[in-house]
Amino acid sequence: MSMKNVEDLSELAVIGVDIGKDVFHLVGFDDVGTLVLRREVKRLALTATFEKMPRCVVGMDACLSAHFVSRTLRGLGFEPRIIPVIYVRPFIKGQKNDYNDAEAIAEAALRPNLRTVTEKSQDQLDLQALHRVRARLVSQRTATINQIRAFLIEQGITVRKGLHALKSSFLPILEERQDEISPRMRAILSGLYGDWLWLDERIETIAKEIEDISRTEENCDNVMTIPGIGPLISTAMVAAVGRGEVFDRGRDFAAWIGLIPRQYSTGGRTVLEPCSKRGSRYLRMLFVQAANVVLMRPHHWPGFSFGDWLAR
């Protein structure tokens, strides 16, 4: 792309925005690919800066605050496009720096068949945050339980598998085996048990909130008619794709979350490898768990023909 007098914005056609924590880097081109904008903008001055620019396509990579920036620019009359980083990388020329990244984003934004990320509403981001907090708490709870088991084994005490088995036997163990467990270790274990109970309470509170949302969200109701899908998966889907207009069919959604084979074909020869595992690992995990539930309990959905087939 050629370069002329920078900051002549009258013919601006596309702007690439490299989003930073406090500073944004902007690079813009006109219709023929001539560089007309190269500017560094503070985050707080972003809205005021774009208000003075002609309305055009604005590309940005899919990163933290991209959806907020996209909604802000759309409100000003621009056409924002959130681009996955994997599709921006081939356009980077030379060394990696903020301006080169912004230039690559601008070039990628004008590709005719570019696959972009659907802009999320504030409600979707809130719901996504709930799921992420819950996932973190579940991970912390698992780590806490494993640590309790490990410390008990160090004292020569083993407990049966399962959360209920450990929870029901924990306090009796501390009472009945006082001679085997030192006072300091007993205090440590009691503290971990308190952490476990607190995590249980937090997870239950968030799960109830997610369930309440699923009852009031029409899209969640529609999705929950599918066997194996309940409030958790339905709200996670709505948080990720909204109404799902970007998908023409269910297969496209399955491909998007990586539940189809990876294709590696050449010379007319089609090769299908294991699942691609692209997209959201969290959504993919939930759907695999749902499939396992259906496989184990097909009789719970007598209205679906696959129930008898799976039960054989």
N, C-alpha and C positions, 0 to 999 in steps of 0.2 A: 504494500500500500504506500502511495506517495504521500508527500507532506508539503503543505503550504503554510501560509500565515496562520499560526495557531490562534484560537479564540475567535475566529470568524464563524459565529454560530448560526447564521441565517439559513444555511443549507444542511444543518445537522440532521442526520438520518438515524444514527444509532449511537448509544452510549454504553460503554462497558464499565461496570462498577466493581472494583475490588473492595469488599467489605472488610473493615478492620474494627478493632474494639473502639478506638477513639477517632480514627482517621480513615476516610474513604479516598480512594484514588480513582479518578474519572478519566477515561479516554474515549473520544468521540470521532466518528467519521461521517463524511457526507455520502451522497448516493453513489459516487464513483470511487469510493474508498480512500479519499484524501483525509489525512489527519487534520482535524479542526479544533480539537479540544484535548487538553492535557492539564489536569488540575488536581490538586490535593485539597480535600474539604474536611473540616471537622464534623464529627457526627451531629453536633448541635446545630450546625449551619446547613445541614443537608437540605431541609425543606426550603429554606430561603434561597439557596443556590438554584434548586430545580425550578422554583417558581419563575425565575427569570429566563429559563431556557425554552426553546421551541419544543412542542410536544413531539415525541418520537419513540422508537423502541429503546428500552433500557434493559440490558442483560446483566445478570448478577449470578455468582455461583451459589449453589445450595449450601449455605452454612448458617451459623448462628445469626439470628435476627433478619435473615433474608425475607421471611414471610412478612415481618413487620415493615421492612423497607418497601417490599412489593406493594403492600396495601396502601402505604403512604403515598407512593408515586402514582398508583392507580387513581387515588383520590384527587391528584393534581392533574389528571388527564393523560398521563403517559401510558405506554403499553409495556409493562414489566414482564420479563421472562426469567424464571429461575432455572438455571442450567446445572445439571449434575456435573461435578468436577471431572468425572471420567470423560465427558464429552468436550470439556474445555482444554484438557491437557494436550491434545494433538495440535492445537493452534498456538501454543507457546513457542516463541522464537527467542533464541539466545539464552542468556542467563535468567534465572527465576527472580523476579523482583515485582513490586506492587504494580508498576506501570505496565510491565510486560504481561502480567496476569490480567489487568484490566483490558489491554489491547486484545488478548486472546479471547476474553469473554465477549467483547464487542463483535469480533469476527464470527464466533460461534453463534451469537444471537441472530445473525442474518441467514443462517443455513435454512433452506426451505423445509426440510424434513426433520428439523431438530426436535428431539424428545425433551420436553421440559417438565419440571416439577409443578404439580398443581398447587396453587396458592392456598394456604390454610387460613381459615377464619380464626378469630380469637377463641371461639368456643372449641374448635378443634385443637388448638394449641393447649388450652386448659385441660381438655380431656387427655391429650397425649402426656401432659405433665403428671396427671394423676396416675396413669399407667406406669410411667417411669419411676415415680416415687414408690409405688407399690412393688415394682420389680426389685428396686434397691433394698427395700425393707425385707422382702422375702429372701434375698441373697444374704443379708445380714443375719436373719433368723437362722438360716441353714448353717452359716458359719458359727453362730453361737451354740447351736445344738451339737454340732460336730466337736466343738471345743469342750463342751461339757462331757461328752462321751469319752473324748481322749483323756481328759483329766481323771475321770473315773477309772478308766482302764489302767492309768499309771498307778492307781491305788489298788489294782487287782480286782476291780469291780466291773463286771460286764452287765449290760442291759439288753433285752430283746430289741429287735428292729422295730421301728415305727415311732412316730411322735407320741402317740397315746401311751405306749408302753413306758417310754422314758418319763413323761410328765407324771404318770400315775405312781411311778416307783421312786421318783427323785427324793421327795421329802421323807418317805420311810427309810430310804438308804441313809440319809444324813442322821436320822434318829437312831437307827438300829446298829450302825457301824461307826459309832463315835470313836471307838478305840483304834479303828483302822485309818481314819481320816484326821489329819492334824487340824487344830483350830484355824490356822491360816488358810489351809486348803478349803475348809468348810466355808470360810468367809468368801473366798474367791468363787466357789461354786454357787453360793447363795446369791452373790452379785450377778453372776451369769444367768441364773434362773430368773432373777428380777428383770434383767434385760430381755429375756425370752418372753416373759409375760407382757412386758411393755410393747414389744414388737408385735405380738399377737393382737393386742388391743388396737394398735395403729393400723395394722393390715386389715383387721375387721372393719374399722371405721371407713377406710378408703374403699373397701369392697362394697360396703353398704351404699356409699355415695355413688359408686359406679353403677350399682344395681338400680338406684333411684333414677339415674340419668337414662338408663336403658329403657325404663318404663315410659319416660316422657318424650323420647326421641323416636320419631316415626321410622327413620331409616334403621334403627336398631330393632324395632318390632319386625320389620320386613326380613331382616337377616336372621332373626331368631326362629323363623319358621323352618330353617334348615336343620336337619338332625345333627346333634352334637354341638350346636352353637348356642351359647347362653349370653348373659350380660357382659362377661369379660371380653369374649371375642368380638361380639357385635360392636361394643363401644371402641375397641381397639381398631376395628375396621373403619368405623366412621371417623375416628381421629386421624387415620392415615389417608383415606381416600374420599371422605365426605359421602356424596351420593354415588360416587363411582362412575361419573359420566365419561371419564377418560378411557374406560374399557368397553369394547364392543361386545364382549362375551366373557363368561366366567373363566375360560381358558387363559385369556389375556391376564386376568388377575392372578391366576395360578402361576403363570410365567413371571409376573412381576415380583412375586414373593419367593421365587426360586423353587417351586414344587414340581417343575418339569425337567426332563433330561437336558443336559447341556449338549448343544449340537456342534459337531465339528465335521463339516462336510466339505468336500472338494472334488472336482472332476466328475461331478454327477453321482458321486458315491456318498451316501448319507450315513453318518456315524453318530449314534446317540450314546452319550456317556452318562454317568450318574447325575443326580439332581444338581442343577446349577447353583443352588443356594444363594441366589442373588436377592437383593432387596432386604426387607426387614427381617432380621433373625427372630425378633420377638414375635411377630405375627406368624412366621413359619412354625415356631415352636408351639404356639397356641393351636394352630390347625392340625399339627401332628398329634397333639394330645387329644383333640376332639375326635380325630379319626380313630385313635386307639379306643376311646370310649364307645364309639359306634361299633367297632369290631367286637368288643367284649360284651356289649349289651344291646344287640340288634333288636331284641324283642320289645325294647322301650319305645320303638317307633313302628307300631304295627301298620300304620297307614302308608308306609313306604315299601315298595316291592323288594328292595334289596335286603329287608330284614330276614325273610325266609332263606334267601340265598346265602347270607352270611352265617346263619344259624346252622347250616348243614355241616 
